[in-house]
Amino acid sequence: MESQGGSSPSWLRVVLFVAASGVASIALAGPGRRVLRRLLPVVYANVVEVVVLVLLIGVLLWMAARWLDRRPIVDYGFHLSRAWWLDLGFGLALGVSLMAGVYALALAIGWVKVTGTLVSPPGQPFIAAIVADVVVVVGIACWEEAVFRGYVIKNLAEGLNSTIIGARWATVIAIVIPSVLFGLAHLSNANATMLSTLNTIIFGVAYALTGELAIPIGLHFAWVFVQGFGLGRSGDAPGLGAFLVVVEGDSPARLWTGWPFTLEGGLLGTAALVVGLLLIAAWVRLRRGSVRLDPSLVQPPIRHQRPLARAVLPRAGLRVDADRADGGRGRRTRAGPGARLDRRTGRPAWAADVRRLAEECMGPCSPLPTWRPGLCHVR
């Protein structure tokens, strides 16, 4: 894969960043977690672990953006505009709706059943535990989407984009590869399946259609929190807190429910995610007017070159600062009555050259006011 954003190949940047993120995650999940759980109750130890991990991932992302990719960190899907927050709200609402609908159906059929309500960790207040769970899931959603979607898809799509593959297929391949990596990273979870790996592709599609991580983060948070702590599907619910505790009601229906894994391990999860994809496409069309892969994913960062010249026109006359016009040496000249003027504009002939040069560096200039003779300072 060619290097377009940074000085090193895209695949190498992806490998370095994912490896560094993995090391940070494993270090905290191993010895770091054991130390924290000796000092704090599990529900609060998880908060400290996730907050530290998010900070580490944030530093790694900033370092990768600055030194590997040489791009603004917001280019990974964090342009926090009003539209971004609306997309985040849509992702949250979509995740809650999909989870509620699927579990209502499973409950009505008898595939699952509720065995408890408002479960608190031993010796801990219910509200405090739920707030802690919210912080944990927000952190998980943010760091996983930033690593597996924002950074990886962006770099892979740029690197794969070529005359042979093209922008569209480069983006498609860039979606599939991180989805596989994401699934492999979760294979260590008990009872994970290949179906649970494939179902996570929806998060990459949401990113590819918008170029932002708002919908993936919102959907990821709602999907995990509602299932794990709203419905208590997680086996850790008694120790972390949950509004309800849902257990298996019909073991032959595991193909549909994904039990004993979470919902994305079954066909109900697949159906929910297909509906989610259709609703995401409808939302994108409503908000952006069309449904297409966002072209910004395959575009390398724009190089902001230092302007060679800029024209400033104070009231007393024309002042021109040309950083390289005379090799950095300063000099003063006076554009008096003897200066060669442009017959059409009445300005010095060299002013048109300065304007043209400035437009090449900075884009179209605003109309210059009428020339008045004065001191011209070039440095």
KAWO-V475566 format. One record per helix or strand of 3 or more residues. SS is the DSSP state (alpha for helix, beta for strand). FROM is the first residue (numbers start at 0). TO is the last residue. If there is no record, write none. Layout:
ss->SS from->FROM to->TO
ss->SS from->FROM to->TO
This chain:
ss->alpha from->9 to->38
ss->alpha from->41 to->68
ss->alpha from->72 to->75
ss->alpha from->81 to->108
ss->beta from->111 to->118
ss->alpha from->125 to->159
ss->alpha from->165 to->184
ss->alpha from->193 to->197
ss->alpha from->200 to->209
ss->alpha from->213 to->229
ss->alpha from->236 to->239
ss->beta from->241 to->247
ss->alpha from->250 to->256
ss->alpha from->262 to->264
ss->alpha from->266 to->287
ss->alpha from->294 to->297
ss->beta from->308 to->311
ss->beta from->318 to->321
ss->beta from->330 to->334
ss->alpha from->348 to->361
ss->beta from->373 to->377
